[in-house]
């Protein structure tokens, strides 16, 4: 999900602000430390993270929100997952951290679609949809020089539907 990117935006802006205000930034070289899950940190990284958590920085509050959201995927009931999502979004909105508020708004907007994953009991994967989207993007990129949108539409039908290529098209040797 996009929460690590939001944490990184907060970290970068706060690092710049600390430097501009004349302080030594404790966030120097902490990017990858904050982007990884806490369970994937080794002992030296865990010690560094504990040191960072002592500071009351917006970055650390954003990091804690990101880590707390990981609990969302442990639910099996859509009702409980929905309640957790509502509480988490409320916390994110009250945090006054703009990138996290933006993600909370996005999650609220797409809540019914996200909860469908729980209704399907995690058995459905979005891999098929992602594959179709990738094929459509590649076909659109290949058909960049088409002057007529109908030709691009035809190219999409042929690549996504695996239709035969018409005889009137040019073949490269």
Secondary structure as a PSIPRED ss2 file (coil, helix, strand):
# PSIPRED VFORMAT (PSIPRED V4.0)

   1 X C   1.000  0.000  0.000
   2 X C   1.000  0.000  0.000
   3 X H   0.000  1.000  0.000
   4 X H   0.000  1.000  0.000
   5 X H   0.000  1.000  0.000
   6 X H   0.000  1.000  0.000
   7 X H   0.000  1.000  0.000
   8 X H   0.000  1.000  0.000
   9 X H   0.000  1.000  0.000
  10 X H   0.000  1.000  0.000
  11 X H   0.000  1.000  0.000
  12 X H   0.000  1.000  0.000
  13 X H   0.000  1.000  0.000
  14 X H   0.000  1.000  0.000
  15 X H   0.000  1.000  0.000
  16 X H   0.000  1.000  0.000
  17 X H   0.000  1.000  0.000
  18 X H   0.000  1.000  0.000
  19 X H   0.000  1.000  0.000
  20 X H   0.000  1.000  0.000
  21 X C   1.000  0.000  0.000
  22 X C   1.000  0.000  0.000
  23 X C   1.000  0.000  0.000
  24 X C   1.000  0.000  0.000
  25 X C   1.000  0.000  0.000
  26 X C   1.000  0.000  0.000
  27 X C   1.000  0.000  0.000
  28 X C   1.000  0.000  0.000
  29 X C   1.000  0.000  0.000
  30 X C   1.000  0.000  0.000
  31 X H   0.000  1.000  0.000
  32 X H   0.000  1.000  0.000
  33 X H   0.000  1.000  0.000
  34 X H   0.000  1.000  0.000
  35 X H   0.000  1.000  0.000
  36 X C   1.000  0.000  0.000
  37 X C   1.000  0.000  0.000
  38 X H   0.000  1.000  0.000
  39 X H   0.000  1.000  0.000
  40 X H   0.000  1.000  0.000
  41 X C   1.000  0.000  0.000
  42 X C   1.000  0.000  0.000
  43 X H   0.000  1.000  0.000
  44 X H   0.000  1.000  0.000
  45 X H   0.000  1.000  0.000
  46 X H   0.000  1.000  0.000
  47 X H   0.000  1.000  0.000
  48 X H   0.000  1.000  0.000
  49 X H   0.000  1.000  0.000
  50 X H   0.000  1.000  0.000
  51 X H   0.000  1.000  0.000
  52 X H   0.000  1.000  0.000
  53 X H   0.000  1.000  0.000
  54 X C   1.000  0.000  0.000
  55 X C   1.000  0.000  0.000
  56 X C   1.000  0.000  0.000
  57 X C   1.000  0.000  0.000
  58 X H   0.000  1.000  0.000
  59 X H   0.000  1.000  0.000
  60 X H   0.000  1.000  0.000
  61 X H   0.000  1.000  0.000
  62 X H   0.000  1.000  0.000
  63 X H   0.000  1.000  0.000
  64 X H   0.000  1.000  0.000
  65 X H   0.000  1.000  0.000
  66 X H   0.000  1.000  0.000
  67 X H   0.000  1.000  0.000
  68 X H   0.000  1.000  0.000
  69 X H   0.000  1.000  0.000
  70 X H   0.000  1.000  0.000
  71 X H   0.000  1.000  0.000
  72 X H   0.000  1.000  0.000
  73 X H   0.000  1.000  0.000
  74 X H   0.000  1.000  0.000
  75 X C   1.000  0.000  0.000
  76 X C   1.000  0.000  0.000
  77 X C   1.000  0.000  0.000
  78 X H   0.000  1.000  0.000
  79 X H   0.000  1.000  0.000
  80 X H   0.000  1.000  0.000
  81 X H   0.000  1.000  0.000
  82 X H   0.000  1.000  0.000
  83 X H   0.000  1.000  0.000
  84 X H   0.000  1.000  0.000
  85 X H   0.000  1.000  0.000
  86 X H   0.000  1.000  0.000
  87 X H   0.000  1.000  0.000
  88 X H   0.000  1.000  0.000
  89 X H   0.000  1.000  0.000
  90 X H   0.000  1.000  0.000
  91 X H   0.000  1.000  0.000
  92 X H   0.000  1.000  0.000
  93 X H   0.000  1.000  0.000
  94 X H   0.000  1.000  0.000
  95 X C   1.000  0.000  0.000
  96 X C   1.000  0.000  0.000
  97 X C   1.000  0.000  0.000
  98 X H   0.000  1.000  0.000
  99 X H   0.000  1.000  0.000
 100 X H   0.000  1.000  0.000
 101 X H   0.000  1.000  0.000
 102 X H   0.000  1.000  0.000
 103 X H   0.000  1.000  0.000
 104 X H   0.000  1.000  0.000
 105 X H   0.000  1.000  0.000
 106 X H   0.000  1.000  0.000
 107 X H   0.000  1.000  0.000
 108 X H   0.000  1.000  0.000
 109 X H   0.000  1.000  0.000
 110 X C   1.000  0.000  0.000
 111 X H   0.000  1.000  0.000
 112 X H   0.000  1.000  0.000
 113 X H   0.000  1.000  0.000
 114 X H   0.000  1.000  0.000
 115 X H   0.000  1.000  0.000
 116 X H   0.000  1.000  0.000
 117 X H   0.000  1.000  0.000
 118 X H   0.000  1.000  0.000
 119 X H   0.000  1.000  0.000
 120 X C   1.000  0.000  0.000
 121 X C   1.000  0.000  0.000
 122 X C   1.000  0.000  0.000
 123 X C   1.000  0.000  0.000
 124 X C   1.000  0.000  0.000
 125 X C   1.000  0.000  0.000
 126 X C   1.000  0.000  0.000
 127 X H   0.000  1.000  0.000
 128 X H   0.000  1.000  0.000
 129 X H   0.000  1.000  0.000
 130 X H   0.000  1.000  0.000
 131 X H   0.000  1.000  0.000
 132 X H   0.000  1.000  0.000
 133 X H   0.000  1.000  0.000
 134 X H   0.000  1.000  0.000
 135 X H   0.000  1.000  0.000
 136 X H   0.000  1.000  0.000
 137 X H   0.000  1.000  0.000
 138 X H   0.000  1.000  0.000
 139 X H   0.000  1.000  0.000
 140 X H   0.000  1.000  0.000
 141 X H   0.000  1.000  0.000
 142 X H   0.000  1.000  0.000
 143 X C   1.000  0.000  0.000
 144 X C   1.000  0.000  0.000
 145 X C   1.000  0.000  0.000
 146 X C   1.000  0.000  0.000
 147 X C   1.000  0.000  0.000
 148 X C   1.000  0.000  0.000
 149 X H   0.000  1.000  0.000
 150 X H   0.000  1.000  0.000
 151 X H   0.000  1.000  0.000
 152 X H   0.000  1.000  0.000
 153 X H   0.000  1.000  0.000
 154 X H   0.000  1.000  0.000
 155 X H   0.000  1.000  0.000
 156 X H   0.000  1.000  0.000
 157 X H   0.000  1.000  0.000
 158 X H   0.000  1.000  0.000
 159 X H   0.000  1.000  0.000
 160 X H   0.000  1.000  0.000
 161 X H   0.000  1.000  0.000
 162 X C   1.000  0.000  0.000
 163 X C   1.000  0.000  0.000
 164 X C   1.000  0.000  0.000
 165 X C   1.000  0.000  0.000
 166 X C   1.000  0.000  0.000
 167 X C   1.000  0.000  0.000
 168 X C   1.000  0.000  0.000
 169 X C   1.000  0.000  0.000
 170 X C   1.000  0.000  0.000
 171 X C   1.000  0.000  0.000
 172 X C   1.000  0.000  0.000
 173 X C   1.000  0.000  0.000
